[in-house]
Amino acid sequence: MPLPKRKNQDSDKTARQAPSEGPDQLETARYIAALTAELSMMARRADLPLLSYFLEMARTEAANAAQPLRRAGKATRERQPPSDQG
């Protein structure tokens, strides 16, 4: 008995792939950073240090994701370490 034909998997993959880096991705990362900062503070106030720590790590990752120039290694002059010239 022949197997039923499968849908084109390539079209499914493109539909499921995350959108390329853009305003939506950056906005989402900024929102997650703000939200996890609040949650981390709530956890700290409730004496949940490990949960607070993990939320702070999530906030840090989200904040880094919200800075495309830093991620691409093209930090602005203000963000680069000072040189030892002089």
Stockholm file with secondary structure:
# STOCKHOLM 1.0

chainA/1-86         MPLPKRKNQDSDKTARQAPSEGPDQLETARYIAALTAELSMMARRADLPLLSYFLEMARTEAANAAQPLRRAGKATRERQPPSDQG
#=GR chainA/1-86 SS CCCCCCCCHHHHHHHHSCCCSSHHHHHHHHHHHHHHHHHHHHHHHTTCHHHHHHHHHHHHHHHHHTCHHHHTTCCCGGGSCCCCCC
#=GC SS_cons        CCCCCCCCHHHHHHHHSCCCSSHHHHHHHHHHHHHHHHHHHHHHHTTCHHHHHHHHHHHHHHHHHTCHHHHTTCCCGGGSCCCCCC
//
